[in-house]
Amino acid sequence: MKEKNKIAICTSGFKPVPAVRGGAVEQLTTYLIQMNEKYGDYKFDVITVQDSILDTISFRNTEIIQVVDKQNRPLYKFLYRIINKLYRILHLERRVTYIEKQIAKECIRRGYQKVLVENDMPIYIEIKRKLPNTELIFHLHNNIDCKDPCKTAEQTKYISKTASIVIVVSDFIKKRFENVVGVSKIEILYNCIDRQLFNPKRFSDREIQKQKDKLKLKKEDVIIMFLGRLDSQKGIMELIDALLLLEKTESFACLIVGSNFFGSKEESNYFNKIQEKIRNDNRFISLGMLNYTDVPLMYAIADIVVIPSQCEEAFGMVALEAASMKKAVIASYIGGIPDILSKESALYISIGKDYIYDLSKALRLLINNKVIREKLGQNGYEYTRKKFGDVEDYYLRFKKIISNTFGIGE
């Protein structure tokens, strides 16, 4: 393969790539690696955090370059805690980790000509400052200028000025980016899912009933599912409060899939409040974090998927997964979620003082009306299938952006 077709992919270092430990962004990068095995358009060098499982994986068209994360070793843990504390004291919107520094350092050491940075602004900035002639693409998966020290307006403006192209995941993020920096070189690459994995026909009635029995769900229960991080931004408490407003005659079970992801003190306190609220109510079933391959079966047994986000989601992967499984969705009308599902495909709840009451009202409607549930599920399935395609479509759209930007992979 020609050297001009080589692209380094710098991951955030949060989880390994390929996505052997899960992670939404990591999974999308894995799809690109897998489809490039079929098409052979590029030579990818993927710089990622070390994981022993990666030692057993190899590709024809991708080299996996592993970097050791020493962040939890006492010396480095102390050092980076002091550095980040100083940033806060000085009111600097920055945060740095050991693994980010090492991934950037490895990329700089190898002197790549073309680099794709996945969602990590500090890594991008470090590389661009040391390799000013390198052509960089930044792939943005999160909201910006929203109190995240790794997605500040200052960092966004620097990337807008220096990137060959910025790839974003939704119309919402494109508009948000343009609001912060003005007109920029931006392309939308909608996220995707594996439609073989998230296939409404994948599981038999017997498999679905077996899983319901395993969870001790009653036949008359309407199954409601929440999937996501258990923090205040994702709105799990609002969902619980809305369900508790329902009449006792309305039979439901609520599956809670997720955990307090980052384990901060704030998240731990919030998580404890959730557990306290549902402790003696057997209608709420906490399943914790699940392997990604186990998630489709949870969708299969659910009747309603609720996305009660209280923050501006960049995309809303849960909405796409639920629609692909023909599930009725109730979601907050905020951020990038409306980019995923039309108003004919979901019941939307506006953020405001009546949010919990309005959510409870929508839940009551769907719990008591199977016809509406099925119509929403079918509408969502058809709408997302046309708009988002599958893993191969995702790769081909990525390929078109790379071709237009670098003139390679045609």
C-alpha positions in Angstrom: 0.0 0.0 0.0 1.3 3.5 -0.8 2.7 5.5 2.1 0.4 8.4 1.2 -2.5 6.3 2.3 -1.2 6.0 5.8 -3.3 7.7 8.5 -2.5 7.6 12.2 -5.6 7.4 14.5 -5.0 8.9 17.9 -7.5 7.6 20.4 -8.3 9.4 23.7 -6.7 6.6 25.7 -9.7 6.3 27.8 -10.4 2.7 26.6 -8.5 0.5 24.2 -9.1 0.3 20.5 -10.3 -2.1 19.1 -13.2 -1.8 21.6 -12.4 -4.9 23.7 -13.6 -3.0 26.8 -16.6 -1.2 25.3 -16.9 2.5 24.7 -19.1 4.2 22.1 -16.3 6.2 20.4 -14.0 3.2 20.6 -16.6 1.0 18.9 -17.0 3.5 16.0 -13.2 3.5 15.5 -13.3 -0.3 15.5 -15.9 -0.3 12.7 -13.5 1.8 10.6 -10.7 -0.7 11.2 -12.9 -3.7 10.4 -14.3 -2.2 7.2 -10.9 -1.1 6.1 -9.9 -4.8 6.2 -12.6 -5.4 3.6 -11.8 -2.4 1.4 -8.1 -1.9 2.0 -8.1 1.8 1.3 -5.7 2.9 4.1 -2.9 1.8 6.3 -4.0 2.8 9.8 -1.7 3.1 12.7 -3.9 3.2 15.8 -2.3 4.6 18.9 -4.2 3.4 22.0 -3.9 2.5 25.7 -2.3 -0.8 26.4 -4.5 -3.9 27.1 -3.4 -7.5 27.2 -6.3 -8.6 25.0 -5.0 -6.4 22.1 -1.9 -8.7 22.0 -4.1 -11.4 20.6 -5.6 -9.2 17.8 -4.0 -8.4 14.4 -5.1 -6.8 11.2 -3.7 -6.8 7.6 -4.3 -3.0 7.2 -3.9 -1.7 10.7 -1.1 -1.6 13.2 -2.1 -1.4 16.8 0.4 0.7 18.8 -0.1 0.3 22.5 0.9 2.9 25.1 1.2 2.1 28.8 -1.0 4.2 31.1 0.9 4.9 34.4 -1.7 7.4 35.6 -2.6 5.2 38.6 0.9 4.7 39.8 1.5 6.7 43.0 4.1 9.2 41.6 2.1 10.0 38.4 -1.2 10.1 40.2 0.2 12.6 42.6 1.8 14.7 39.9 -1.2 15.0 37.7 -3.5 15.7 40.6 -1.2 18.6 41.5 -1.1 19.9 37.9 -4.9 19.8 37.4 -5.4 21.4 40.9 -3.2 24.2 39.8 -5.2 24.7 36.7 -8.3 25.0 38.8 -6.7 27.4 41.2 -5.6 29.6 38.3 -9.0 29.3 36.7 -7.6 27.8 33.6 -10.0 25.7 31.6 -7.6 22.7 31.2 -7.3 19.1 32.4 -4.5 16.8 31.5 -3.8 13.1 31.9 -0.8 10.9 31.6 -2.2 8.8 28.8 -3.1 11.8 26.7 0.4 13.1 26.9 1.9 9.7 26.0 -0.4 9.1 23.0 0.5 12.6 21.7 4.2 12.0 22.3 4.1 8.6 20.4 2.4 10.3 17.5 4.9 13.1 17.4 7.8 10.7 17.7 6.7 8.8 14.6 6.3 12.1 12.6 3.1 11.2 10.8 1.9 13.3 7.8 -1.8 12.6 8.3 -3.5 12.2 11.6 -7.1 11.6 12.8 -7.6 12.6 16.4 -10.7 11.0 18.0 -12.5 13.5 20.3 -9.5 14.6 22.4 -8.7 18.3 22.0 -5.5 18.3 24.3 -4.0 15.5 22.2 -4.8 17.4 18.9 -3.3 20.6 20.2 -0.1 18.9 21.5 0.5 17.2 18.1 -0.3 20.3 16.0 2.1 22.5 18.0 4.9 20.0 17.7 4.1 18.9 14.1 2.9 22.1 12.5 3.1 20.7 8.9 1.1 17.6 9.7 -2.4 17.4 8.3 -4.9 16.8 11.1 -8.5 15.8 11.2 -10.4 16.2 14.4 -13.4 13.9 15.0 -15.7 15.6 17.6 -18.2 13.4 19.4 -19.2 15.6 22.3 -20.6 19.1 23.0 -18.3 22.0 23.3 -17.9 25.2 25.4 -20.0 23.6 28.1 -17.8 23.6 31.2 -15.7 20.6 30.0 -12.0 21.7 30.4 -11.2 19.4 27.4 -13.7 21.0 25.1 -13.4 24.7 25.7 -14.2 27.6 23.3 -10.4 28.5 23.1 -9.5 24.9 22.2 -12.3 24.7 19.7 -11.2 27.9 17.9 -7.6 26.7 17.7 -8.8 23.4 16.1 -11.1 25.3 13.7 -8.1 27.4 12.5 -5.6 24.5 12.1 -7.5 21.4 11.2 -7.7 20.2 7.6 -11.3 19.2 8.4 -13.5 18.8 11.5 -15.8 15.9 11.5 -18.9 16.1 13.8 -21.6 13.5 14.6 -24.8 15.5 14.3 -26.5 18.6 12.9 -26.7 19.9 16.5 -22.9 19.8 17.0 -22.3 21.3 13.6 -24.5 24.3 14.5 -22.9 24.5 18.0 -19.4 24.5 16.5 -20.3 27.2 14.1 -21.9 29.3 16.8 -18.6 29.1 18.8 -16.1 29.7 15.9 -18.1 31.0 13.0 -18.0 29.3 9.6 -15.5 26.4 9.5 -14.5 23.4 7.6 -17.0 20.9 9.0 -18.4 17.6 7.8 -21.2 15.6 9.5 -20.5 11.9 9.8 -23.5 10.4 11.6 -22.7 7.6 14.1 -23.8 4.1 13.2 -24.6 0.8 14.8 -24.1 -2.8 13.8 -27.6 -3.7 12.4 -26.8 -7.4 12.6 -26.4 -6.9 16.3 -29.3 -4.6 16.7 -31.8 -6.5 14.7 -35.5 -6.8 15.8 -35.7 -10.2 14.3 -32.6 -11.5 16.0 -34.2 -13.0 19.1 -36.9 -15.6 19.2 -40.0 -15.3 21.5 -38.5 -18.1 23.5 -35.2 -16.3 24.1 -37.1 -13.1 25.0 -39.3 -15.0 27.5 -36.4 -16.8 29.0 -34.7 -13.5 29.7 -37.9 -12.1 31.2 -38.1 -15.2 33.5 -34.5 -14.7 34.5 -35.3 -11.2 35.6 -38.5 -12.4 37.3 -40.7 -10.0 35.2 -44.4 -10.4 35.4 -46.4 -11.2 32.3 -48.6 -8.1 32.7 -45.6 -5.8 33.2 -44.8 -3.2 30.5 -41.0 -3.1 30.4 -39.4 0.3 30.5 -35.6 0.6 30.0 -33.1 3.3 30.8 -29.5 2.8 29.5 -26.7 5.2 30.3 -24.5 6.7 32.9 -26.1 7.1 36.3 -25.5 10.8 36.8 -27.6 14.0 37.0 -27.0 14.8 33.3 -28.6 11.6 32.0 -31.8 12.1 34.0 -32.3 8.8 35.7 -33.7 10.5 38.8 -36.3 12.3 36.7 -37.4 9.0 35.2 -37.7 7.4 38.6 -39.7 10.3 40.0 -42.0 10.3 36.9 -42.7 6.6 37.3 -43.4 7.0 41.0 -46.2 9.4 40.0 -48.1 6.7 38.2 -51.0 4.9 39.7 -50.4 1.6 41.4 -52.8 0.0 38.9 -50.3 0.7 36.0 -48.1 -2.3 35.9 -44.5 -1.7 34.9 -41.0 -2.8 35.5 -38.1 -0.5 34.9 -34.7 -1.9 33.9 -31.8 0.4 34.8 -28.7 -0.5 32.7 -25.6 1.5 33.6 -23.4 2.7 36.5 -21.8 5.8 37.9 -19.2 5.7 35.1 -16.5 8.0 36.3 -16.8 7.3 40.0 -16.4 10.9 41.2 -17.6 11.9 44.6 -20.5 13.8 43.1 -21.5 10.8 41.0 -21.2 8.4 43.9 -23.5 10.6 46.0 -26.0 10.8 43.2 -25.8 7.0 42.7 -26.5 6.4 46.4 -29.6 8.7 46.2 -30.9 6.6 43.4 -30.3 3.3 45.2 -32.0 4.7 48.3 -35.1 5.8 46.4 -35.7 2.5 44.7 -34.3 0.1 47.4 -37.7 -1.2 48.6 -39.5 -1.1 45.2 -39.1 -4.3 43.3 -40.5 -2.6 40.1 -37.0 -1.1 39.6 -34.3 -3.6 38.6 -30.7 -2.3 38.5 -28.6 -4.4 36.1 -25.3 -2.4 36.3 -23.0 -2.2 33.3 -23.5 -4.8 30.6 -21.2 -6.0 27.9 -22.1 -4.3 24.6 -23.0 -7.6 23.0 -25.5 -8.3 25.8 -27.4 -5.0 25.3 -29.5 -6.0 22.3 -31.3 -8.6 24.3 -32.3 -6.0 26.8 -33.8 -3.9 24.1 -35.6 -7.0 22.8 -37.4 -7.5 26.1 -38.2 -3.8 26.6 -41.5 -2.2 25.4 -40.4 1.4 26.0 -37.0 3.1 26.1 -36.7 6.3 27.9 -33.9 8.9 27.3 -34.5 11.5 30.0 -31.3 13.5 29.3 -30.9 16.9 31.1 -27.9 17.9 29.1 -27.3 18.6 25.4 -26.4 15.1 24.0 -24.1 15.4 21.0 -25.8 12.5 19.2 -28.0 10.1 21.2 -26.8 6.6 20.4 -29.4 5.0 22.7 -32.1 6.5 20.5 -30.6 5.0 17.4 -30.2 1.6 19.0 -33.8 1.6 20.3 -35.2 2.6 17.0 -33.2 -0.1 15.2 -34.9 -2.6 17.6 -38.4 -1.1 16.8 -38.9 0.2 20.3 -41.1 3.1 21.4 -38.9 6.0 22.6 -39.7 8.8 25.1 -36.9 11.3 25.0 -35.9 14.8 26.1 -36.1 17.4 23.3 -32.6 18.6 23.7 -29.2 18.6 22.0 -28.6 16.1 19.2 -31.4 13.6 20.1 -34.0 15.3 17.7 -31.4 14.7 14.9 -32.0 10.9 15.5 -35.7 10.6 15.7 -38.5 12.5 14.0 -41.5 13.7 16.0 -43.4 10.9 14.5 -40.9 8.4 15.9 -40.8 9.4 19.5 -42.6 11.2 22.3 -40.5 14.3 23.1 -40.5 16.0 26.5 -39.4 19.6 26.7 -36.9 20.6 29.5 -38.6 22.8 32.1 -40.3 22.9 35.5 -43.1 20.5 34.4 -40.6 17.9 33.0 -41.3 15.2 35.5 -45.1 15.6 35.2 -44.9 15.6 31.4 -42.7 12.6 31.4 -45.1 10.7 33.7 -48.0 11.6 31.4 -46.1 10.3 28.4 -45.2 7.1 30.3 -48.8 6.6 31.3 -49.9 7.0 27.6 -47.5 4.4 26.3 -47.9 1.9 29.2 -51.7 1.8 28.4 -51.5 1.8 24.6 -49.7 -0.9 22.8 -50.9 0.4 19.4 -49.1 3.7 19.9 -46.0 1.9 21.2 -45.8 -0.3 18.1 -46.5 2.7 15.7 -43.7 4.7 17.3 -41.3 1.8 17.1 -42.1 1.1 13.4 -41.8 4.8 12.5 -38.4 5.0 14.3 -37.1 1.9 12.6 -38.0 3.1 9.1 -36.7 6.7 9.7 -33.3 5.7 11.1 -32.8 3.0 8.6 -33.1 5.5 5.7 -31.0 8.2 7.5 -28.2 6.3 9.1 -27.6 3.1 7.3 -25.2 0.5 8.7 -21.5 0.0 9.5 -20.5 -0.2 5.8 -22.4 3.0 5.0 -20.5 4.7 7.9 -17.2 3.6 6.5 -18.0 4.8 2.9 -19.2 8.2 4.2 -15.9 8.4 6.2 -14.0 7.4 3.0 -15.7 10.2 1.0 -14.6 12.8 3.6 -11.0 11.6 3.6 -11.0 11.6 -0.2 -12.3 15.1 -0.4 -9.8 16.3 2.3 -6.6 14.4 1.4 -7.3 13.1 -2.1 -6.6 9.5 -0.9 -8.7 6.3 -0.6 -10.5 6.9 -3.9 
